[in-house]
Amino acid sequence: MLFIRSLCLNIACYGIIAAGCVLNSILGLFSREFIIWFWNHTFIPAVVWSLKYIGGLTIEIRGAQYLNQTSGIYAGKHESAVETYVLSNYLKRATFVMKKELTYIPVFGWAQALYGMIPINRSAGAAAMKDMLRHAARMNSEHRPIIIFPEGTRRRPGQPPSYKPGVALLYQHLNLPVIPVASNTGFFWAKNSFLRYPGKIIFEFMPPIAPGLDKKSFMETLQNTIEQKCRELNDETIKNFPHLQKMLYTE
């Protein structure tokens, strides 16, 4: 049953995303504003619908009072593909900091570029940071919230953190508050796994970190805030779904 449900959910989600990328690659040539609206009011809600009614995954948003639809930097855990879709359902105009290599993928990459993602070439050193800041400043001037995953790649629940300095550069140069985001998506949609487990996905937005901290203080505050809340969400998830304890990193 789990295999069949996972198969159906994968087909539905990736099929919706593929269709959205094709249409946005065409429509984006005419209007970025239109594809932002179109993507986040049609395809993303369809993915969320599939998660709930095909995958048996409910989504709970905590700390919704910290959502701002026109500004702010949202920094969170990246445990699965789910957050890249679901967060757009609640931050309708948000843009993501993403690996530049992804924009080279035919159709998918074109759609991301036309949507207005913030590409970063992580092998380019200081030049990459300057390019990221330039794109981020432009997105901020267009009143779009910015979403970044400070660790830069997907991590298993409970895996030791590895935060990169890119988020601190955005925080200091854009002079914007950073809203920490914790989640438990890795229990249900694990990296490099075909299976999708039913249950309750939680995204918790926490009080903003106001501008003004030095880099070291900011990074410590951000990491401690996110990691502590993730530990709480991990414990809550295992308590409610004990069969998923196997998804927790233990090495």
C-alpha positions in Angstrom: 0.0 0.0 0.0 2.8 2.4 0.9 4.6 1.7 -2.4 1.4 2.3 -4.4 0.6 5.5 -2.6 4.2 6.7 -3.0 4.1 5.9 -6.7 0.9 7.8 -7.2 2.1 10.8 -5.2 5.4 10.9 -7.1 3.7 10.8 -10.4 1.2 13.5 -9.4 3.8 15.9 -7.8 6.4 15.6 -10.5 3.8 15.7 -13.2 2.4 18.9 -11.9 5.8 20.5 -11.5 6.8 19.4 -15.0 3.6 20.9 -16.5 4.1 24.0 -14.6 7.7 24.4 -15.8 6.7 23.9 -19.4 4.0 26.6 -19.2 6.1 29.0 -17.2 9.0 28.6 -19.6 6.6 30.0 -22.3 4.5 32.5 -20.3 7.6 33.8 -18.5 8.8 35.2 -21.8 6.0 37.7 -21.7 5.4 38.5 -18.0 7.3 37.5 -14.8 4.5 38.9 -12.6 2.0 36.7 -14.4 3.9 33.5 -13.9 4.6 34.3 -10.2 0.8 34.6 -9.8 0.1 31.7 -12.0 2.6 29.3 -10.4 1.6 30.1 -6.8 -2.2 30.1 -7.4 -2.5 27.0 -9.6 0.4 24.5 -9.6 1.6 24.9 -6.1 -1.9 24.5 -4.6 -2.2 21.4 -6.8 1.0 20.0 -5.3 -0.3 20.7 -1.8 -3.6 19.0 -2.7 -1.7 16.0 -3.9 0.3 15.8 -0.7 -2.9 15.8 1.4 -5.3 13.7 -0.7 -2.9 11.3 -2.4 0.0 11.1 0.1 -2.0 11.4 3.3 0.2 14.3 4.4 -1.4 17.2 6.3 0.5 20.4 6.7 0.5 22.5 9.8 1.8 26.1 9.8 2.9 27.5 13.2 4.0 31.1 13.7 2.0 32.3 10.7 2.0 35.8 12.3 5.7 36.1 11.2 4.9 35.8 7.5 5.4 38.9 5.5 4.4 38.8 1.8 6.6 41.7 0.7 9.9 41.5 2.5 12.2 39.6 4.8 14.7 36.7 4.6 13.4 33.2 5.6 16.1 30.8 6.6 15.2 27.2 7.2 16.1 23.5 7.2 16.2 21.8 3.9 15.3 18.1 4.5 13.3 17.3 1.3 11.8 18.7 -1.9 8.6 19.4 0.0 9.7 22.8 1.5 10.7 24.1 -1.9 7.0 23.7 -3.0 5.0 24.2 0.2 6.7 27.4 1.3 5.6 29.0 -1.9 2.0 28.2 -0.9 2.3 30.5 2.1 4.8 33.1 0.8 3.2 33.7 -2.6 5.8 36.0 -4.1 8.9 34.4 -2.5 12.1 33.7 -4.4 14.6 31.1 -3.5 18.4 31.1 -3.3 19.3 28.1 -5.4 22.3 26.4 -7.1 23.1 28.1 -10.4 23.6 24.7 -12.0 19.9 24.0 -11.7 19.1 26.9 -14.0 21.0 25.0 -16.8 18.5 22.1 -16.8 16.3 22.4 -19.9 12.8 23.6 -19.2 13.0 23.2 -15.4 16.0 25.6 -15.2 14.5 28.1 -17.7 11.3 28.2 -15.6 13.3 29.0 -12.4 15.3 31.7 -14.1 12.1 33.4 -15.6 10.4 33.1 -12.2 13.2 35.1 -10.7 15.2 32.8 -8.5 18.5 33.9 -7.0 21.3 31.7 -8.5 24.5 31.1 -6.7 27.6 29.4 -8.2 29.1 27.9 -5.1 32.4 27.2 -6.8 33.0 30.8 -7.8 34.0 32.1 -4.3 33.7 35.8 -3.6 32.4 36.5 -7.1 29.5 34.2 -6.4 28.6 36.0 -3.2 28.6 39.4 -5.0 26.4 38.0 -7.7 24.0 36.5 -5.1 23.8 39.9 -3.3 23.1 41.7 -6.5 20.2 39.4 -7.5 18.9 39.4 -3.9 18.9 43.2 -3.7 16.9 43.3 -7.0 14.3 40.8 -5.7 14.0 42.8 -2.5 13.4 46.0 -4.5 10.5 44.1 -6.2 9.1 43.4 -2.7 9.6 39.7 -2.8 10.5 37.7 0.3 13.7 35.7 0.0 14.0 32.0 1.1 17.4 30.5 1.8 18.5 27.1 3.1 21.7 28.1 5.1 23.2 24.6 4.9 22.9 24.7 1.1 21.8 21.1 0.6 19.3 18.6 2.0 20.0 17.1 5.5 18.5 14.2 7.3 16.5 14.9 10.5 18.9 15.1 13.4 22.0 15.3 11.2 24.7 17.6 12.6 24.3 21.1 11.2 26.6 22.7 8.6 25.6 26.3 8.2 27.2 28.4 5.4 27.9 32.2 5.6 25.7 33.2 2.6 22.7 33.9 4.9 24.8 36.2 7.0 25.8 38.2 3.9 22.2 38.6 3.0 21.3 39.6 6.5 24.1 42.3 6.8 23.9 43.7 3.3 20.2 43.9 2.8 19.5 45.0 6.4 16.5 42.8 6.6 15.1 40.7 9.5 15.7 37.0 9.2 12.9 34.7 10.1 14.1 31.2 11.2 12.1 28.3 9.9 12.1 24.8 11.4 10.4 21.8 9.8 10.2 18.0 9.9 9.8 17.1 6.2 12.6 14.7 6.1 10.6 12.1 8.1 8.0 11.8 5.3 9.8 12.7 2.1 13.4 11.5 2.7 16.3 12.4 0.4 17.0 9.8 -2.3 14.1 7.7 -1.3 11.1 6.6 -3.4 8.8 6.1 -0.5 6.5 8.9 0.9 5.2 8.3 4.3 1.8 9.8 5.4 1.6 11.9 8.5 1.8 15.6 9.6 4.4 18.0 8.1 5.1 21.0 10.4 6.6 24.3 9.4 7.3 26.6 12.3 8.2 30.2 11.7 9.9 31.9 14.7 10.4 35.5 15.8 12.5 37.5 13.4 16.2 38.2 14.1 16.4 42.0 13.8 19.1 43.6 11.7 22.2 44.8 13.6 24.0 41.8 14.9 27.6 41.0 14.0 28.2 38.0 11.8 29.2 35.6 14.5 26.4 36.5 16.9 23.9 36.3 14.0 25.0 32.9 12.9 25.0 31.5 16.4 21.5 32.9 17.1 20.1 31.6 13.8 21.7 28.1 14.1 20.7 27.7 17.8 17.2 28.8 17.1 16.5 26.5 14.2 18.3 23.5 15.6 16.6 23.7 19.0 13.2 23.9 17.4 14.0 21.1 14.9 15.0 18.8 17.8 11.6 19.6 19.4 9.8 18.8 16.1 11.8 15.6 15.7 10.8 14.4 19.2 7.1 15.4 18.5 7.1 13.5 15.2 8.7 10.4 16.6 6.2 10.4 19.5 3.2 10.7 17.0 4.7 8.4 14.3 7.1 6.0 16.1 7.6 3.9 13.0 9.5 6.8 11.5 12.2 6.9 14.1 14.3 5.0 11.5 14.5 8.3 9.5 16.4 10.0 12.2 20.1 10.4 11.6 22.0 8.3 14.2 25.6 7.9 12.8 
